[in-house]
Amino acid sequence: MSTNTMPETRPIDDGFAVTGQLHPDQMTAVAEAGYKGLICNRPDGEAPAEPQYEPIRAAAEAAGMTVRYVPVSNQVGITPDNVQAMRAALDELDGPILAYCRSGARSAKLYEIAKD
């Protein structure tokens, strides 16, 4: 379902929130909500009908956000490389940051591990 409205988000702590799958046409609303950074934790091709990373990245950057791609596979789970990449993204991005995956659960778990 593609919409140009702000998605429902779940704050994890000050400056970081998660959400489910985003669509390119939501990026203006996300930026207008104050998010400066966006992290994609959903691998391309996980669900064929869902938008891929590149169109979301392009729309997010056009809306003024900085974006990082840290995909976490449902089959493999969170790896040490994912944790390292997430830590780097958190260090590099200005906040507040919004991270997304299918439901937001992987993003929240990865953030929790990366912050430890």
GIUR-V789863 format. One record per residue. N is the residue number from 0. RES is the residue in one letter. SS is DSSP state (@ for helix, = for strand, . for the rest). PSI is psi in radians with two decimals (none if undefined). D_LAST is the distance of its C-alpha to the last C-alpha in Angstrom with 2 decimals. Layout:
n | res | ss | psi | d_last
N | RES | SS | PSI | D_LAST
N | RES | SS | PSI | D_LAST
//
This chain:
n | res | ss | psi | d_last
0 | M | . | 2.02 | 34.68
1 | S | . | 2.36 | 34.67
2 | T | . | 2.69 | 34.87
3 | N | . | 0.33 | 34.75
4 | T | . | 2.85 | 33.12
5 | M | . | 2.28 | 29.62
6 | P | . | 2.81 | 27.52
7 | E | . | 2.27 | 26.00
8 | T | . | 2.80 | 22.37
9 | R | = | 1.90 | 19.64
10 | P | = | 2.36 | 17.62
11 | I | = | -0.77 | 13.92
12 | D | = | -3.07 | 13.60
13 | D | . | 2.08 | 15.73
14 | G | . | 0.04 | 16.34
15 | F | = | 2.27 | 14.82
16 | A | = | 2.84 | 16.80
17 | V | = | 2.79 | 17.63
18 | T | = | 2.99 | 21.07
19 | G | . | -2.96 | 23.17
20 | Q | . | 2.29 | 25.36
21 | L | . | 2.87 | 26.73
22 | H | . | 2.62 | 30.16
23 | P | @ | -0.66 | 31.45
24 | D | @ | 0.01 | 33.71
25 | Q | @ | -0.15 | 30.88
26 | M | @ | -0.62 | 29.41
27 | T | @ | -0.76 | 31.77
28 | A | @ | -0.68 | 30.85
29 | V | @ | -0.80 | 27.09
30 | A | @ | -0.73 | 27.79
31 | E | @ | -0.43 | 30.19
32 | A | . | -0.09 | 27.57
33 | G | . | -0.07 | 25.79
34 | Y | . | 2.33 | 23.09
35 | K | . | -0.49 | 22.96
36 | G | = | 2.58 | 20.46
37 | L | = | 2.31 | 20.50
38 | I | = | 2.18 | 18.33
39 | C | = | 2.06 | 20.18
40 | N | . | 0.15 | 18.30
41 | R | . | 2.13 | 21.67
42 | P | . | 2.51 | 23.62
43 | D | . | 2.48 | 27.21
44 | G | . | -0.01 | 29.71
45 | E | . | -0.68 | 27.62
46 | A | . | 1.98 | 30.24
47 | P | . | -0.54 | 33.42
48 | A | . | -0.19 | 34.40
49 | E | . | 2.65 | 31.19
50 | P | . | 2.54 | 30.98
51 | Q | . | 2.98 | 29.58
52 | Y | @ | -0.81 | 27.09
53 | E | @ | -0.83 | 29.78
54 | P | @ | -0.59 | 31.77
55 | I | @ | -0.78 | 28.72
56 | R | @ | -0.82 | 27.52
57 | A | @ | -0.75 | 31.07
58 | A | @ | -0.68 | 31.46
59 | A | @ | -0.77 | 28.15
60 | E | @ | -0.66 | 29.08
61 | A | @ | -0.50 | 32.58
62 | A | . | -0.01 | 31.17
63 | G | . | 0.12 | 29.37
64 | M | . | 2.74 | 25.77
65 | T | = | 2.43 | 23.72
66 | V | = | 2.52 | 22.41
67 | R | = | 2.56 | 20.11
68 | Y | = | 1.94 | 20.53
69 | V | . | 1.31 | 17.59
70 | P | . | 2.41 | 19.42
71 | V | . | 2.03 | 18.00
72 | S | . | 2.38 | 20.93
73 | N | . | -0.62 | 21.62
74 | Q | . | -0.67 | 23.44
75 | V | . | -0.64 | 20.86
76 | G | . | -3.02 | 17.59
77 | I | . | 2.22 | 14.22
78 | T | . | 2.87 | 14.60
79 | P | @ | -0.62 | 12.79
80 | D | @ | -0.69 | 14.97
81 | N | @ | -0.76 | 13.78
82 | V | @ | -0.79 | 10.10
83 | Q | @ | -0.76 | 11.63
84 | A | @ | -0.64 | 14.07
85 | M | @ | -0.75 | 11.83
86 | R | @ | -0.75 | 9.99
87 | A | @ | -0.77 | 13.63
88 | A | @ | -0.75 | 14.93
89 | L | @ | -0.62 | 12.72
90 | D | @ | -0.63 | 13.85
91 | E | @ | -0.57 | 17.38
92 | L | . | 2.46 | 18.12
93 | D | . | 2.58 | 19.55
94 | G | . | 2.96 | 18.61
95 | P | . | 2.69 | 19.01
96 | I | = | 2.43 | 17.65
97 | L | = | 2.24 | 18.76
98 | A | = | 2.58 | 17.45
99 | Y | = | 2.70 | 19.75
100 | C | . | -2.65 | 20.58
101 | R | . | -0.84 | 23.32
102 | S | . | -0.25 | 22.18
103 | G | . | -0.25 | 18.80
104 | A | @ | -0.81 | 17.07
105 | R | @ | -0.71 | 15.67
106 | S | @ | -0.76 | 14.52
107 | A | @ | -0.76 | 12.72
108 | K | @ | -0.76 | 11.08
109 | L | @ | -0.72 | 10.17
110 | Y | @ | -0.78 | 8.73
111 | E | @ | -0.76 | 6.59
112 | I | @ | -0.75 | 5.40
113 | A | @ | -0.51 | 5.59
114 | K | @ | -0.26 | 3.84
115 | D | . | none | 0.00
//
